[in-house]
């Protein structure tokens, strides 16, 4: 791609007089990308929300720079959103971007270097840099264009700054709405819905700000209608049921309210914090409290205390926070205090990739506590699941007097997807606590020998007073170090998890019940895995997939399901050694975390294909992995 | 302005303060329905409830027969206790269905306001009585001999502290001659809010008799003052009238009476008795309002007191010394 071609494209677009060409597509992927702070995320998320409200299937993924204030006009400053738009439901972010609107060439370069863009992607780019007064900027533009010319991108120059300056003095704060107007015209968005979205978004800042932003959007729309020669038609489908649109953290917050949670005790940590922000706006209206504790340990301590006192409490964190909470998780398990912990996973180890996705907390979540700490771990796989998972987690935590960890991740946390509005049910609040006076001989840990379950006493319940302790204790909560007591209490706490497992249904296989390869996943990869499997089947491969929600205890019947496939392979966003790398043997190889878990619990030879790109997996990449890993000699239909 | 228009202008301000009672009744109804369902439903019904409790994600992955078998209560209630709970639920549902946003009472001519309030609270206390009966029945502690009257409503004097905090506001339209504010003092507790709208002339500063540090008392038509009154988390009484004295005693104003009490309008001295309240009594109330709002009533500094010839309030140390002297005398007597 040369600078000449860019100019030519611009010239063509600016002299367009004929009716624009309409490209019909069942789905399309677009990105808005700018320097951090220029508002590309607001533009992209607004576009996603508007599209979802129109009835399109949508999945958005935020492009977040690793640093808070990276230097501008550098690839590291790229910030924005990828939006996959479809006629029907969209379950993942797809493979390659078809259209980009970039606020400068450096942030575009970042996307190019990540292979995020299709070879023939259409790129709308701010034209001001090409003729910038600073020669170093012009040079950077030229160099970038040379690098970008290795692909067959189609460039369209957009005078964003020039146009935006006709309305605002500060184009850095206006380009994003101009870009939204351009995209709205290209994708034939309903302008009334666009205006309503802008109004909704800026209403707190006053009428003047709302008007200025709507003016900018309309300016972009008008400019595009005069200068862009094509439109893309991804038809919205009017939904049969009422839909809601939100990201995973918002869904988690809404689920917490719907489930009757009374306390969210947390300490801010990326990417989990926005759960508390969502709650902060409205939780009090429903009788809830968000408590921002002084640190992660205090946060879980407060949640345990509240739950011990009979309230319904949860804490939200991410990997490094989970590490700090470890000791108190043990206390909650030892005292059999119901507790829900939401871990919004991010890239690790240590502070790792704070803003990026990874599924690397699985084994730490299940086994990461010193001593034997039996508890429940489950993972929602869609944004809708994030809502419902909290309800399920609460019920299990209270029924089994146990800790339930809900593992979401940065992909779910920030991604936006429409889903059917949940029909609220007061039964989600579960049965009111039984506060009847306890009998004279009742004990706070009067375990049923078969199930390990016992009645939960609440402070203030007549006759129910007892001293809780993290030390080994007997059924009366009296400290007891005797061997028999220790054996029994360990068994009782563990038994509850087995009892829960006995109630779980075997998981459903996506695709045929037998075949050549079974892909097993968990968490946010579900949409991408199932799309890859569907594509594999379309090419005649006999692939199926299985997605696990319960990871501790594992869902039953896995060994039987695995036995019906020639190969079983997990697909995960965590690290595993690659076969063939130096020193990596079958013995030394460190595998994907679910792979370890399944091998240990089923004794099946479960292989893995994992990647840690700091971004969601693409269905195309998973398809490649399926093709490469399908057993030699596998049958094709 | 006619009294019905006054009521229409006042009622919206009170809606929020009635929410606690409405919500408590509604959630109690739900809990009792669930309790009965737990004991009476078929296994299929129980399963359906447990399925719902798990939410969509759990319900799709958990075998509800097995789960339900785990969580179903194994204790049972005998038929007599179930009957009590059932009757209590009927009472609760009746109360729930008769609740309006604000309980408005058109007090018949000749009925003392305090009696009307007492009756209304006994009706409201039906819910409290029913809730107590359920609690006793669940514990197996309900006996017809001792507790048969719980479902007839609990009078205000027997309400607990928590129940008084849940009291919904009452909006009473009364004949001015039937209003005797002093007789309403017994209700000034918890979160009780009474709003009086006189249909006919009434003693102009009656409510001044009810001013205590933590009671919101106002005679006003100011919407902002009514909002503050409705949002006050404590007892209060308001009179909304065209002709009476206008004053606001807002406990949130501060520790000094002068910060809490402001008077806007003091009407001319009354010249005729109203109902049982003589001219002298009316004048006394007006004078009391004047005194309480006058600068002389404010606590004075030592210098101000000396200059004005006022006696200083006793020093705390002097009070302690006097008390000790008294004790000493008592001991010597022994």
Interface residues (C-beta under 8 A of the other chain):
Chain A: X259 X380 X385 X388 X389 X391 X392 X395 X396 X399 X422 X425 X426 X427 X428 X430 X431 X432 X436 X437 X451 X453 X499 X502 X503 X504 X505 X507 X549 X550 X555
Chain B: X30 X31 X34 X38 X49 X52 X53 X54 X55 X56 X57 X58 X60 X61 X62 X63 X66 X67 X70 X71 X138 X139
